[in-house]
């Protein structure tokens, strides 16, 4: 696996001999750097450390220290801090350690904090729930990489993603109502399954035609409200939602469930959503009649 590459130049040392590093991740070509460094040491007659017989002579000790200083001047401060104690007194060992630092590493060898930051950048922030043939079909590719990464990312995916479920009633009402409920139940059972506890945000678009969105947000309590209604008297709908929330919250508290509360709110008393939609459509018809036009009017507004 290639290492992450962010161009951050070494803070000291001449440009031709720089060992470019980003944090503790090596970015350059170690073999090319090593060849340039050895040539530089030979030009300065500092390659005596390659002759073990001279290590314990005065010239050997002096040139070894100068060679180590010259090598260390060509690498970043971050890498210097990672060097083991005493390694600078042995230039051969120093070069071996630097080569180890430059070696490729596995993604899973990264610290958990770094992996989580990468996961958050890769995972989508929004997701549209469609009808799956198989449970894994529409999940992000990252969750299908391997079992280890799936275990690490599954809770993050469900907690940080806004799921959108669309039910467009411009289709046949009865058939689509049943199909929508069936799709949602299968999504809950076969896709979300035991990960339901991590769910935090689901948007249910009951009707494109009436522009109605019910947003569910699970935080400390069930944030549960209908938004973007057409302009009109929605008092009955608010009362219906309030009763529904109260019933769902009681069950949630009794069973000590978290994200499952959202699925419970969606699926419990499923017919309620269509009854509320009927009321909205009646309001729409009433307003159209009052205005004397079947066309969309100024009353069709998105109300936050």
Number of C-alpha atoms within 10 A of each C-alpha: 8 11 16 11 13 13 11 12 14 21 16 14 16 11 12 11 21 22 28 25 23 19 13 15 19 24 19 17 11 18 11 11 17 17 12 15 19 16 14 18 18 13 10 13 11 22 19 19 21 13 9 10 10 15 17 11 10 10 14 20 17 15 21 25 18 17 26 20 14 19 23 19 19 21 21 23 16 15 20 14 10 12 14 10 8 9 15 20 15 16 20 15 13 19 16 12 15 19 14 12 17 20 13 12 14 9 13 11 8 11 9 11 9 11 16 15 10 11 18 14 9 12 17 13 13 14 17 14 18 13 16 15 8 9 15 13 12 15 14 14 13 15 19 13 10 10 9 11 15 15 11 15 18 15 15 16 25 21 18 17 18 22 19 18 19 17 17 18 19 11 10 9 12 10 10 15 20 12 14 19 16 13 17 17 16 16 17 17 14 13 18 19 13 11 17 21 18 19 26 23 22 24 19 18 19 22 16 13 10 19 17 19 20 19 18 24 20 19 11 7 12 20 14 19 14 18 15 15 19 19 16 13 12 16 9 11 18 14 11 15 19 14 12 16 17 12 13 19 19 11 13 20 12 9 10 11 15 19 21 22 27 26 18 16 19 21 16 13 10 15 13 16 18 16 13 18 18 12 15 22 15 12 17 20 14 13 18 16 11 9 12 9 11 11 8 10 11 7 13 16 13 12 9 7
